[in-house]
Amino acid sequence: MPTTRPLRTFDLRTFELHDMLRCGLDIRQAARHAASLEAAGAAIVRYLFGAFQDPGSADPQLALVRFYKTHPYRELEPDLRLFARAALGETPRDEGMRCLTLLATAGIQEDWNDRHRSEAHRTIPLASVRMVHRAPMIAQLIEQMGLDVEHLVQTDASIVPDAEGRTYNIFYVEKASGSPYIPAQTEFVAPFGIQSVLGFGGMLRGEMFAVVMFSRVPIPPGVANRFRNVALEVKAVLHPIERVFADAK
């Protein structure tokens, strides 16, 4: 279990404007000393995992929280390059290929608190539009956040519209059960009681970042929309950090 203690707790079913403002401030506080995007992401996902609790039982309302960032294949850690090659089935023809890379994770299962233990999502090659659309959740995450899949699979970062000042939409699935956009229905959604899925993020120096939360309580549309502003707080924390991996030299 993550050990980061939230400064206060919230209910995802009744997340009001003042809660949103407090949550944003707490995120800045939680990640203020991070020296890498991985460390900042870890602080953010652990904070969010602990911050949303059932008011009666104090049980976590989120089963899993993950932080992703697109990253060029050539700049991945060696083990992630191996993982990407295996997922792709070959060595990439262009080492600038973007990979949607898991930088931090927190959840109710022990293995969900270490990005290195992820079996299928450590890094996801975005080799082509067709390949992205084979993973409906990833395609929807990109498109609902206001990005273009065709632009994102380009290897020239300058091709991606770098709208640093733009507020991106959220990725929101109100009812996860039976949704074609949420995979592993039998292995994950049903046994862990996933009710809603919410993602938020934006662009950071030509790359996409996203926090994705898998909730065990229903998230109303009004609450989901408030996370557009939380995304701006997360970006404010991440923006000055240039180092990606915590152990990078």
QUIQUIKA-V432486 format. One record per pair of residues at least 24 apart in sequence whose C-alpha atoms are under 8 Angstrom apart, sorted by the first residue. I is the first residue (numbers start at 1). J is the second residue. D is the distance in whole Angstrom. If there is no record, write none. Layout:
BEGIN
i=I j=J d=D
i=I j=J d=D
END
This chain:
BEGIN
i=1 j=106 d=7
i=1 j=107 d=7
i=1 j=108 d=6
i=1 j=109 d=7
i=1 j=110 d=6
i=1 j=113 d=7
i=2 j=46 d=6
i=2 j=49 d=8
i=2 j=50 d=8
i=2 j=106 d=6
i=2 j=107 d=7
i=2 j=113 d=7
i=3 j=46 d=7
i=4 j=43 d=7
i=4 j=46 d=6
i=4 j=47 d=6
i=4 j=50 d=7
i=5 j=47 d=7
i=5 j=50 d=6
i=5 j=51 d=8
i=6 j=47 d=6
i=6 j=48 d=8
i=6 j=50 d=6
i=6 j=51 d=5
i=7 j=51 d=8
i=8 j=51 d=6
i=9 j=50 d=7
i=9 j=51 d=4
i=9 j=52 d=6
i=9 j=53 d=6
i=10 j=51 d=6
i=10 j=52 d=5
i=10 j=53 d=6
i=10 j=55 d=8
i=11 j=52 d=6
i=11 j=53 d=6
i=11 j=54 d=6
i=11 j=55 d=7
i=11 j=61 d=8
i=12 j=52 d=6
i=12 j=61 d=7
i=12 j=217 d=7
i=12 j=218 d=8
i=12 j=219 d=6
i=12 j=223 d=7
i=13 j=217 d=7
i=13 j=218 d=7
i=13 j=219 d=6
i=13 j=220 d=6
i=13 j=223 d=7
i=14 j=223 d=7
i=15 j=223 d=6
i=16 j=223 d=7
i=17 j=226 d=7
i=20 j=226 d=7
i=20 j=227 d=8
i=20 j=229 d=8
i=20 j=230 d=7
i=21 j=230 d=8
i=23 j=230 d=7
i=24 j=229 d=8
i=24 j=230 d=6
i=24 j=233 d=5
i=24 j=234 d=8
i=25 j=233 d=8
i=27 j=233 d=7
i=27 j=234 d=7
i=28 j=233 d=7
i=28 j=234 d=7
i=28 j=236 d=8
i=28 j=237 d=6
i=31 j=237 d=7
i=32 j=237 d=7
i=35 j=241 d=7
i=35 j=243 d=7
i=35 j=246 d=7
i=36 j=241 d=6
i=36 j=242 d=7
i=36 j=243 d=5
i=36 j=244 d=5
i=36 j=245 d=6
i=36 j=246 d=5
i=37 j=103 d=8
i=37 j=238 d=7
i=37 j=241 d=6
i=37 j=242 d=7
i=37 j=243 d=6
i=37 j=244 d=5
i=37 j=245 d=6
i=37 j=246 d=7
i=38 j=103 d=5
i=38 j=104 d=6
i=38 j=244 d=6
i=38 j=245 d=5
i=38 j=246 d=6
i=39 j=104 d=8
i=39 j=245 d=8
i=39 j=246 d=6
i=40 j=237 d=8
i=40 j=238 d=7
i=41 j=67 d=6
i=41 j=103 d=7
i=41 j=104 d=5
i=42 j=67 d=8
i=42 j=103 d=8
i=42 j=104 d=5
i=42 j=105 d=7
i=42 j=106 d=8
i=44 j=234 d=8
i=45 j=104 d=7
i=45 j=105 d=6
i=45 j=106 d=6
i=45 j=211 d=8
i=46 j=105 d=8
i=46 j=106 d=6
i=49 j=106 d=7
i=49 j=107 d=7
i=60 j=108 d=8
i=61 j=215 d=6
i=61 j=216 d=5
i=61 j=217 d=6
i=62 j=107 d=7
i=62 j=213 d=7
i=62 j=214 d=6
i=62 j=215 d=4
i=62 j=216 d=6
i=62 j=217 d=8
i=63 j=107 d=5
i=63 j=108 d=5
i=63 j=192 d=7
i=63 j=194 d=7
i=63 j=213 d=8
i=63 j=214 d=6
i=63 j=215 d=6
i=63 j=216 d=6
i=64 j=105 d=7
i=64 j=106 d=6
i=64 j=107 d=4
i=64 j=108 d=7
i=64 j=112 d=7
i=64 j=213 d=6
i=64 j=214 d=5
i=64 j=215 d=7
i=65 j=105 d=6
i=65 j=106 d=5
i=65 j=107 d=6
i=65 j=211 d=7
i=65 j=212 d=6
i=65 j=213 d=5
i=65 j=214 d=6
i=66 j=102 d=7
i=66 j=103 d=8
i=66 j=104 d=6
i=66 j=105 d=4
i=66 j=106 d=7
i=66 j=211 d=6
i=66 j=212 d=5
i=66 j=213 d=7
i=67 j=102 d=6
i=67 j=103 d=6
i=67 j=104 d=5
i=67 j=105 d=6
i=67 j=209 d=7
i=67 j=210 d=6
i=67 j=211 d=4
i=67 j=212 d=6
i=68 j=100 d=6
i=68 j=101 d=5
i=68 j=102 d=5
i=68 j=103 d=6
i=68 j=104 d=7
i=68 j=209 d=6
i=68 j=210 d=5
i=68 j=211 d=6
i=69 j=100 d=6
i=69 j=101 d=5
i=69 j=102 d=7
i=69 j=103 d=7
i=69 j=207 d=7
i=69 j=208 d=6
i=69 j=209 d=4
i=69 j=210 d=6
i=70 j=98 d=6
i=70 j=99 d=5
i=70 j=100 d=4
i=70 j=101 d=6
i=70 j=207 d=6
i=70 j=208 d=5
i=70 j=209 d=7
i=71 j=98 d=5
i=71 j=99 d=5
i=71 j=100 d=6
i=71 j=101 d=7
i=71 j=207 d=7
i=72 j=96 d=5
i=72 j=97 d=5
i=72 j=98 d=4
i=72 j=99 d=6
i=72 j=155 d=8
i=73 j=97 d=5
i=73 j=98 d=6
i=73 j=99 d=6
i=80 j=122 d=7
i=80 j=123 d=7
i=83 j=122 d=7
i=83 j=123 d=7
i=84 j=123 d=6
i=84 j=124 d=6
i=84 j=125 d=6
i=87 j=124 d=7
i=87 j=125 d=7
i=88 j=125 d=7
i=88 j=127 d=8
i=94 j=155 d=8
i=96 j=155 d=5
i=96 j=156 d=7
i=97 j=125 d=7
i=97 j=126 d=7
i=97 j=127 d=6
i=97 j=153 d=7
i=97 j=154 d=7
i=97 j=155 d=5
i=98 j=125 d=6
i=98 j=126 d=6
i=98 j=127 d=7
i=98 j=152 d=8
i=98 j=153 d=6
i=98 j=154 d=8
i=98 j=155 d=7
i=99 j=123 d=6
i=99 j=124 d=5
i=99 j=125 d=4
i=99 j=126 d=5
i=99 j=127 d=8
i=100 j=124 d=5
i=100 j=125 d=6
i=100 j=126 d=7
i=103 j=245 d=8
i=126 j=152 d=8
i=126 j=153 d=6
i=127 j=153 d=6
i=128 j=153 d=6
i=129 j=153 d=7
i=136 j=180 d=7
i=136 j=181 d=5
i=136 j=182 d=8
i=137 j=181 d=5
i=137 j=182 d=6
i=137 j=183 d=7
i=140 j=171 d=7
i=140 j=181 d=7
i=141 j=171 d=5
i=141 j=199 d=7
i=144 j=169 d=6
i=144 j=170 d=6
i=144 j=171 d=5
i=144 j=172 d=8
i=145 j=169 d=4
i=145 j=170 d=5
i=145 j=171 d=6
i=145 j=200 d=7
i=145 j=201 d=7
i=145 j=202 d=7
i=157 j=206 d=6
i=157 j=207 d=8
i=158 j=206 d=7
i=160 j=206 d=6
i=161 j=206 d=8
i=162 j=203 d=7
i=162 j=204 d=8
i=162 j=205 d=7
i=162 j=206 d=5
i=163 j=203 d=7
i=164 j=203 d=6
i=164 j=204 d=7
i=164 j=205 d=8
i=167 j=202 d=7
i=167 j=228 d=7
i=167 j=232 d=7
i=168 j=200 d=8
i=168 j=201 d=7
i=168 j=202 d=6
i=168 j=228 d=7
i=169 j=200 d=7
i=169 j=228 d=7
i=170 j=198 d=7
i=170 j=199 d=6
i=170 j=200 d=5
i=170 j=201 d=7
i=170 j=224 d=8
i=170 j=225 d=7
i=170 j=227 d=7
i=170 j=228 d=6
i=171 j=197 d=8
i=171 j=198 d=6
i=171 j=199 d=5
i=171 j=200 d=6
i=172 j=196 d=8
i=172 j=197 d=6
i=172 j=198 d=5
i=172 j=199 d=6
i=172 j=224 d=7
i=173 j=197 d=5
i=173 j=198 d=6
i=174 j=218 d=7
i=174 j=219 d=6
i=174 j=220 d=7
i=174 j=221 d=7
i=175 j=218 d=7
i=192 j=216 d=7
i=195 j=219 d=8
i=198 j=224 d=7
i=200 j=227 d=7
i=200 j=228 d=7
i=200 j=230 d=8
i=200 j=231 d=6
i=201 j=228 d=8
i=201 j=231 d=5
i=201 j=232 d=8
i=201 j=234 d=8
i=201 j=235 d=7
i=202 j=231 d=7
i=202 j=235 d=7
i=204 j=235 d=7
i=204 j=238 d=8
i=204 j=239 d=7
END
